[in-house]
């Protein structure tokens, strides 16, 4: 995936793995609550900052699907 203005690329596999680890431990009922999604998103951002050495500023969901 393309990075910032300098055009660097980065591997998103670590981010996907972190998302699966964080969100898969919760029921669809829990994830239906906005407060829970906000809490997990904050946790996800902190994990991403660790994985990508503070290179992550925020996370924006374009889709949120539960099964």
N, C-alpha and C positions, 0 to 999 in steps of 0.2 A: 504494500500500500504506500502511496506517495505521502511524504511528510509535509513539512512546512515550506516556506518560500524558497529555501535553498534546494528543494527538490530531492532531499534525502528520502530513502525508503526505510520502512521498518516492518518487522515480522509481527503480524497480528495474532499468531497462534497462541502466544502467552495470554493475550487478552481474552480470547475465546475460551481457553482453558479455565481462566479465573472466573469468567462469567458463569460457566457451567458449574463450577465448584460452589459458587456463592448461591446461585438461584435454584439449583436442583434439589437442595435440601429442604425446600418449602412446598407446602401444598398449594393447589390452585386457589383455595379459599384465602390463604394468607397473602398470596400474590395479587389477589383482587383488591386488597386494601391499599389505597394510595400511600398511607403512612408507612406500611411495610416496604413498598417499592422504593419510597424515598430513603428509608433507612438502609436498605440493601444497596441502593445506588451510591450512597455516601461511602459505604464499605468498599464497593467495587472501585470507586475513584481512588481511595487510599491504596488499595492493592496495586492498581495500575501505576500510581506514582512510584511505588517501590519497584515494580517490574521495569518501568521505563525511565527510572532515575529522574523523577520530577518533570518529565516531558509531557505529562498529561495535565491539562488545565480543568477540563470538564468532560462530561459524557452526555450525549444527547441521543435518546432512543428514537429511532425512526419507526420501529415496530416492537410490540411487546405481545408475544403469543404464549398462551399457556395451554397445556393439554391435560 
